[in-house]
């Protein structure tokens, strides 16, 4: 898991990566909005999947592989959305 405070920081964090399974981002962020960040990241990683969280009704086109999640949400809702998007976690064998 990687963390960034805004879209510009997130692009810097992801700049050296060749693969990410999923990005969870807010639609409204300081410095760079979530959809703009996603469009720039898709230039490098065109198949990237995004969960966009927002307290507002999402009617904008957020691009391919974009999945909305309304705020506020419970942790279980986030887990369900992640599993819906990337699949359930692999079983851990002991």
C-alpha positions in Angstrom: 0.0 0.0 0.0 1.3 3.4 -1.0 0.0 6.7 0.3 0.0 10.3 -1.0 -1.6 13.6 0.1 -2.8 14.7 -3.3 -2.7 13.9 -7.0 0.7 15.4 -7.6 2.3 13.5 -4.8 0.6 10.3 -6.0 2.0 10.7 -9.5 5.5 11.1 -7.9 5.0 8.0 -5.7 3.8 6.0 -8.7 6.4 7.3 -11.2 8.8 4.4 -10.6 6.2 1.7 -10.5 5.4 -0.5 -13.5 2.3 -2.1 -12.0 -0.4 -1.3 -9.5 -3.4 -3.4 -8.8 -5.7 -0.6 -7.8 -5.8 3.1 -6.9 -8.3 4.4 -4.3 -8.7 8.1 -4.7 -11.0 10.9 -3.7 -12.7 12.8 -6.5 -12.1 16.2 -4.8 -8.5 16.7 -3.7 -6.2 19.7 -3.2 -3.7 20.6 -6.0 -5.0 18.1 -8.6 -8.5 16.5 -8.7 -8.9 12.7 -8.7 -10.1 12.4 -12.4 -7.1 14.6 -13.6 -4.7 12.4 -11.5 -6.3 9.3 -13.0 -6.0 10.5 -16.6 -2.3 11.3 -16.1 -1.6 7.9 -14.4 -3.5 6.2 -17.3 -0.9 7.7 -19.7 1.6 5.3 -18.1 -0.6 2.5 -16.9 -3.6 2.4 -19.3 -5.3 -0.5 -17.6 -5.2 0.9 -14.1 -8.3 0.4 -12.0 -9.6 3.2 -9.8 -12.1 3.4 -7.0 -13.3 7.0 -6.8 -14.7 8.0 -3.4 -17.0 11.0 -3.2 -19.6 12.5 -1.0 -21.3 13.8 -4.1 -23.3 12.0 -6.8 -20.8 10.9 -9.4 -22.2 11.9 -12.8 -18.9 12.7 -14.5 -17.1 10.3 -16.9 -14.3 9.1 -14.8 -12.7 7.1 -17.6 -12.2 3.3 -18.0 -11.9 1.0 -15.1 -13.4 3.5 -12.7 -15.7 2.4 -9.9 -17.5 4.8 -7.6 -17.9 4.5 -3.8 -20.1 7.0 -2.0 -18.9 8.6 1.2 -19.5 8.0 4.0 -18.9 4.3 3.9 -18.1 1.5 6.3 -14.9 -0.5 6.1 -16.9 -3.5 4.9 -18.2 -1.5 1.9 -14.6 -0.6 0.9 -13.5 -4.2 1.3 -16.5 -5.4 -0.8 -15.7 -2.8 -3.5 -12.1 -3.8 -3.7 -13.0 -7.4 -3.9 -15.5 -6.6 -6.7 -12.8 -4.7 -8.6 -9.7 -6.9 -8.2 -11.1 -10.1 -6.8 -11.0 -11.7 -3.3 -7.8 -11.9 -1.4 -5.8 -15.1 -2.0 -6.1 -17.7 0.7 -3.2 -17.8 3.1 -1.9 -21.3 3.7 -0.2 -22.2 6.9 
